Amino acid sequence: MVPLPGADRILNALKFLRVIDGMQLDQHSGLDPKKIPSAFSHRDLTLVRAERFQLGLNNLHVFRKRTN
């Protein structure tokens, strides 16, 4: 699961307002989800599912290892 970079701004605002606490915000990578398929395409993996969820703020990418 990869959050959109904009999700961090929302989480930081909620943390500032003390609406959330104890979340591990440092685990957010800032990775652009659009780059994930190409980053794994050369590793014998095929993208079988890509979708956004939680109001579009998170991304799920499912890969399957290619069989030779």
Order of alpha helices (4+ residues) and beta strands (2+ residues): beta-alpha-alpha-beta-beta
